[in-house]
């Protein structure tokens, strides 16, 4: 008789559903991406003066996760994407890799003006 009493557990009359705390965050992220995409569609107006490649590299090294180098070169969407990705752990790793990739591959600003060496 004692074994039966121990094996029955008291189940609460109401069971809470899992909270949907991530859903508002995901929706907010989607809205931010759409807004940033619209902002990034405005064309980059270059003054024709070449930007410094050294400055671009330093911005990528020290502010690459925030996309500072992308803003410097006129790549607004990539800069905004880096900021959004930085707030997540996996995104932070991705934005660091993206910054190093940009250091190696980007040689022109968004208007096509080559960086000065």
C-alpha angles and dihedrals in degrees: 000000000000091000092056093053092050094049096054112083127202109246116200115241092237125044117200117233116232112273118252095221093140095053096073090046092052092047090048090051092051091050090049092051092050092048092046090048090055091048092049092055091075105101120251111248110213121195089212093247110126115241122230116266090204091056089048092052093047091049089050092050098046102026103020095118088058093047094241092146091053092052089047090055094043098254096133099168093050090049092050091046090053091052092050093047093048092068091065125065096232090040090054090057090046093049091051090052090045091054092053091046089052091050090057101040111028113089101151135051122240092274092054097254109144117238116250113242 
